[in-house]
Amino acid sequence: MSPTITASLGINRKVSMRMQKVHKATLTLTLAACLAGEASVALAQAREYKFDPADKALWDVLSDSGTPEAFHSYLDIYPDGQFADEARERLQATEAKPTDEIRTLETEDSQKSAKASIPKPPPHRRQGFLGVELTAAASGETDQIRQKGALITEVSQMGSAAEAGLEVGDIVVRANGLIISEPRDLVDVSSRIVPGDIISIELLRDRRREQVSLPLGDRFELLWREAHLGKPSSMYSLYFAFRDGNGPNKDLDAALDWLHRASEAGHARAHYSLARRYQLGRGVEKDLSRALSLFEKAGEAGDGRGMYRVGLMHRRGEGTVKNPALAAAWYRRAIDAGEPRALTGLAYLYRIGEGAPKDYVKARRLYGEAVARNQRSAHLALARMHLRGLGGPKNADRAVELLSKAVELGHTRSMVVLGQLYVEGDQVRRDRPRGIRLLRRAAAEGDRTALRELDEVGVTAYDPLELQQLLAKAGFDPGPLDGKPGRKTRSALQNFQKVAGLKVDGVPSLEMVLALRKRVESRAGGE
């Protein structure tokens, strides 16, 4: 049954109770025509059946709706009726109401309805939450008082922060008397306070200090409510909450559900996170085509990481046909968006001449820009260009400097390359012990090239002295710490293997060194 017919039948029941002398079916037809906006038809029906006695009954029904259409319909039928003046006044009032005011009222009504339908959140650990999003205060925003702080970038309208009058642009500099130098400081203070308890904060607003005290809300409950009301960033936060067990218990299914919801709601970082899962097959079935599509969505939403991944997949032909030229275009977009890895990607294309003309000079310049932004792989790539004299003169000293920096940053392949240089003495002064240490470090990270290099050099993949030192730290006496494992070292290793539940053979190996490292680190952490 259509809405108009349903409404007209409801109106007919109201009118018939008030006017028993009026023909029910005819009045229903007239009122239905009014509600359908067919005023001319209604007017003809009224004149044909002489409905003047129905004036009050029609007004009683139509005036209840309070809409301009209802008052127009009444005046079309009864332009000189006993309620005509009131109808014109109310019509003028309703038509004069601002559209945004009506929209605001409708929004408030829809929010009230939505809040009433929000399901109860699952059990969770309660954490104090201010109800704001933060970033570090930029240089210059607090310089006049020589103090850093946490800049408020968003205030939840459902939290106590909004009720207390906190605003976007406020800079929190103290909380419960503690100095706030960065957002993490404020998060740490808030998380240690029970929801409902009061937090006192000092903030800067237009360079003036103000004191505000307010009760903290519960972080998970606030995110839960906002997510169910359709806030994408809160949906994405719930993904991490369930993934990491930060509040509720760990629940990968729930985490992935919220990640999908955030992505469907258009959240750029959610697109990226979900794409990585489909790319790697983590928690979902591996699907490179879907991963590429999601990376593209993230990129189109302005996420530089997404742009870089799209370029990388087009360069490799993952989830699509290999297209270096398209990869170069996406890399350029990513560079403009501030993604440093794209500098390395585009430099590679210039170096090999795919998707862009071969140009060693441009490649070296782009690698240099990436190095300035601490891209580890760029250090290795630029070092190789210096060693080979590509795009400029050979410079072994600069190459060693770049590789050493990459090693400091934990880049395993740079450990291998630098280790080979020192062992072989190629373009650098030979330093075999140092080279072996680097190769062993890379081998401990699982690098197979390092293992092969050590085998060719004729040394073990583990450091015998380190093995003895670790046994001693773990509480097993290996005898003299001389780097020459003997009977006592093997006996100590057997005792460790028994305690650790490993195969008891007393054979030193890289695996034993790694197991001992783990044990020593865990004991240190426990202390």
N, C-alpha and C positions, 0 to 999 in steps of 0.2 A: 504494500500500500504506500502511495507517495506521501511525502511530508505534508503537502497541501491538503490532500483529502483527509489525512489523519487529523490535522489541525482544524479543518472545517467541521469534522464530526464532533471534536471536543468543544468547539465554540457552540455548535448547535445544541449540545446538552445544557450549556450555561444559559443560553437565551431562552430555551423552552421552559426552563424552570422559572424564569422571570416574567415571561409573557405567554400565557397559555392560549391567548386569542390569536396568535400569529401562526400561520401555516408553517410547520417545521421544515418540510422538504424544500419549499421555495426560499425560506430564509437561509437554509444551508447552502443552496446554490449561490445566492447572492454573496454570502460571506466568503465562500470558497473563491469566487471571482475576485473579491477584494484582496484576499491573501495572495492570489496568483498575480496580482498587479493589473488585472483586467478591469480597470475602473469604469471604462465606457460600457462594458457588458453589465457590470453591477448596476450602473445608473439606469440602463434600459430596463433591467429586471425590476428595479425599485419603482420606476414610473409605471410599468405595466401592471404591477400588482399593488400599487399604492401603499407603499410600506411606511408612510409617515408615522404610524403608531409604533414602529420598530426603532424609532430614533434612539431612545434611551438604551434599549437592549443592544443595539449595534455599537453605541458609544462605550457602554460598559465593557464590552468584549474587546474592541479595538484599542481602547485607551490603556488596557492592561499591558500591551506589548511595549508601549512607549517609543515605537519606531517611527521615523518620518513617513514610511510607506503607509502605516496604519492611519495616520492623521490625514494624509493626502486622500486615501480611500474614503474616509468619512466625509471630508469636504466635497469630494466629487459627487457623492450621493445626496448629502444634506448641506449645500452651500449656505443656506439660511437657517439651519437647524438650531435647536436650543443650545447645542454645545459647540456651535461653529466658532464663536469667539475664543473659547478655551482651546479648541483644536488648533487654531491659527497661532495662539501664543505658545503652545507646547511644540508646535511644528517649528516655529522660529527658534525656540530654545535648543531643540535637538539638532537642528541643522547648523546652529552657531557653535556647537561643541567642537573643539579642535580635534582633528583626526588623530594626532599623536596622543591626546588625552584618552580617547576611546581605545587606542591601541595599547596604551599603558594599562588601562583597566582590564582589557582582555588578557594581556600578558600576566598581570597579577593573578587573575582568576585561573589561568592555565597552570601557573607555578604552584598555586595552592592545591590544585587538583593533583598535580604531579607529586608534590610532597606527600600527599595523603596516600599515594600508591607505592612509595618507595619501600622495598622489602627491608626487613630487619637485617642489619649487618651480621656477619658470622662472628663467632667468638674471636677476640683479638687482645693483644697486649695494649693497654691504654698508654698513649704518649701525648704529652702536652704539645699543643700546636697553636701558633699565633694566628694562623689563617692568612698568611701573606706569602708572596713569592719575592725572592731576594736576588740581588747581584751585588758584586763588590762596588763600592762607591768609586767613581772614576776620579782620576787625578784632577785636582782643582775644585772638586765639589766640597771638600772639607779643609782645603789648604789654609784658609784664613784662621782656623782654630787648631791647625796642625794635628788633625785627628782623622783616622780612617773610620769606616763604618760599613753597615749593610744597607744598601739602597733598596727601598720597597718599590717593586715594579708592578705588583698587582695585589689587590686587596679582595679577598673573598667576601661576597655580600652575605654569606651564610655564617661567617665566623664572628667572634667577639671583636676582632680588630676593627671591622667596619662600624660596629656599634660604638666603639670607643673613639671613633673619629680619625683613625689612622688613614693616611692618604698616600697615593702613588707619588713618589718623589721625596717622601720623608726618609731620613737617614738615621737608623738606630745606632747610637754610639755607646750606650751602656744598657745592661739588663741585670736587674737585681744587684747593682753595684759593680758588676764585672764589665771590663772594657770589651767592646765588640769591634774587632778589627776587620772581620770579614763575615760573610753569611754563615759559614760553618760554626762560628762562635755562638751566634744567636740560636741556631738549630740545636747545638749541644746544651745550652742553658735551658731552652724550652723543653727538650725531650726528658730532662731530669725532673721536671715539675709535673705533679699529678694534675690531670685535667680538672678544671674547676677551681684550682688554686690561683692566687693572684700573682701576676708578674708585673714588676715595676720597670718601665723602660724610659730612657732618656733619649730624645731624638732631636734632630736638627730639621727645622722647617723654615725655609727662606733664611737660612743662616742664623736663626734664633733657636735657642735651646728650649725644649718643652718637656715636662714630666707627664707621663701617662701610666695609669695602673689599670689593669684589666684581667679578667679571668681567662685562663687558657682553655681552648676547646680540645677535643680528642682528634688527633690527626686522621686516623683511619675512618672514623665516623664522618668527618667533614668531607674527605675524599669520596667516600661511599655515596653520600647524599648528592654531591656535585656531579659525580659520574652518572648517577641515575637520572639527573636532570639534564644530561646531555653535554657536560663540559668535557671536551676532548683531552685536555691536559690532565684532568683528574682520572680519566680512564687510563691514560698512559701511566700515571703514578700507581694506580692499582695493579697494573701489570708487574711493576717492580716489587710492590708490596707482597703479592702472592708468590712471585718468583723467588724472592730472597727471604720470605718469612719475616718481613719487617712489619710486624703488627699481627696479622693472621698467621696461621701455620702455612708452611710452604705447600703450594698447590699449583703444579705446572699447568693442569687443565684450566683452572680458573685464571691463571696468569695469561695463558694464550687466548682465552676467551676475551679478556679485557684488551689485550693487544690488538686482536682483530677488530673489536668495537672502536678502539681509538683510531685505527687505520681507516675504517669505514667512515668515521666522523671527520676525516681529512687531516689528522695530525701528522705533520711531516716526519717527525722523529719516529713515530709509530710505523709509518711506511718503511722507514729505513731498517728498524729493528726486525720487523716482520720479514722484510726482504732477505736479511742476513740469515734468518732461520730457514727460509726456503732455499737459499743458496747452499747452506751447509747441511741441511736436513736435520736440524736440531729441534726436536719436539714435534716436527711436522715432516711429511714425506718430501724428500728433495724434489724441487721443481724450479729449474733454472729460468724457464720462460716467465713463470709467475714472479720470481725474484727480480728479473729485469724490469717487468712491468711496475713493480712496487718501487724499485729504485728510481725509475723514471718519474713516478708520482712524487716521490720525495724531492727529486731534483726540480720538478716543475713548481713545487711549493717553496723553493728557495734553499733547500738543504744541499750545501756544497759536497757533503760526503756522498749523498745520493748521486749527484752529478758525476763525481769521480768514479763511483762503482759502475755507472752506466758506461762511461768511457772504457773502463777496464774490461768489462764484459764484451763490448764491441771489439776491442783490440784482440781479445783471446778467442772470440767466437763462442762465448758461453751463453746458451739460451737463445742464440740468434746467429745469423751468418756473420763471419768475421768481416769487419769493416774498419780498417785503421783510420780512414778519413773521418768517419763519423765519430770514432773514438777521440780524435784530435779536437773535433768541435766541442764535444762534451768536456774534455779536459780544460779547454779554454774557458768555458762557462764556469767550471768549478774553480779555476784560478781567480776569476772575477768575483766569485762568491767567498773567496778567502780560504779555500782548501789547499793546504801546502803539498799534500801528496800528488795532486794533479800536476804540479811543477815537474816532479820526477817522471810522471807518466808521459807528459808532452816532450820532455827532454829525451826520453828513450826513443820516441818516434822520430825526432830529428836526428838522433844518433844513428839509427838503423835505416832511415830513409823510407819509412812506411807511414802513409797518411799525411806525410809532409816531406818536402825535399830534404835530402840528407844535408845537414848543416851542423858540423861539429862545434862551430863557434857559438851558435844559438843553444845547442845542447849543453855546452859547458856553462854558459851564462845561466840557464834555467836550473841546472844542478847546483850552481852556486847560490841562487836564491833559495832553493830548498834546504841547502846546508845551513844557511843563515836562520832557518826556521826549525833547525834540529831534526830534520828528516834523516833517519839513520841510513836507509838504503842509498840516499843521495850522496852521503859521505863516501861510500864504497864506489859508487859509479863515477864520481868526480875524481877519486883517487886513481882509478884505473885509467881515466883519460890523461891524467898527469903522468902516469907511468909510461903510457904509450905515446904521449905527445900528440894527442888528438885535440884539435881546436886551439892549440897553443904549444909552446915548448914543453919538453919533458921537465918534470920537477919532482924528483923522488922524495925530497925533504917535505914538500907540501903533501905528497901522497901519504907519507908516514904520519904526518900531523893529522890528516883527515881520518885515516884508519884508526889511529889511537883514540881520537874523539869518539868514533863510532863504537869502539870497544868499551869505552866508558859508559856509553848509552846502552850497552848490552847487546850489540848487534853481532850475532854468532858468525855469520859469513865473513865479517871484517876480522874476527879473531883468526879465522882460517887463513885468509889472504895475508895478513900481517905476520902470522906465524910462519907461513911458507917463505916470506921474504927474509925473515931473520934466520931461518934454518939454512936456506940456500945462499944467502948473501947476495941476492939479486938486486942490484942498484942501491943496496944499503949495506952498512957494515954488518958482517955476519955475527949473530948472537944466538947460537944454538940453544942454550938453556932457556933463554927468553922465548924463543920460537916454540920450543916444546911445551912450555907452560901455557902458551896461548892455544896450541893445538889440543892439549889435554882439557883445557877449559871448554873449548868448543865441543870436544868429544863428550864431555859430561852433559852437554846440552843436547846430545843425540845426533850431532852432525857426522854423517858417514864419511864425508871427504876427510875430515880431521882424523877419523879412525884409520883410514887408508894411509894417510900421510905418516901417521905415527908408526904404522906397521912397516912402511917402506924405510923409515929412518931407523927402525930396529929398536924401538923403545916401547915400554908398556903404555897402555892408554890411561893408566892411573899413575899417580905420584906416590912411590913407596914411602917417602917421608911423611906425606900427608896421611897415608893409611895408618902409620904408627901413631901420629899425633892424634888422629880421631879416635883410635882405640883407647889411648890414654885418657882422653877427655870423656869417653863413654864409660870409664871405670874398669877397663881391661888392660892389664899390664903387658905391653908389647916388648919389654926389654929396652935396651938403649935406643934413643931416637936418632938413628944414624942413616936412615934411608936404605938400610940393607936388611930386609926382612929375613929373620932366621927362624930357628925352632920356637923360640919364645913368642915371636910375632904370630906364627901360625897357630900356636896354642891359644893365644889371646883371641885370634880371629874365630877359632872353633867355639870358644866359650860365648862369643858374641852371637854366632850363628845359632847356637842352641837357644839362647835367651830370646832371639828375634824370630825363632821358628823357621829358620832358613836351612837349606841343605848344608849339613855339617861336613865340609871337606877341607877347610883351612886354606883354600886356594884364594890368594889375593886377586882382585879384579876390580874393574871400574864399577861394576854393580855393587861390590862390597863397600867401596868408597862412598857411593851415593847413599847406600843404606845407612852407613855410619854418620854421614852428614845429617841425614834426616833425624836420626836418633839424638845426636848432639844438639841440633837446633830445637827439637821438641823439649829436651831437658832444660835448655837455657830459657825457653819460653815459660816453662812451668815454674822456674825459680823466680 
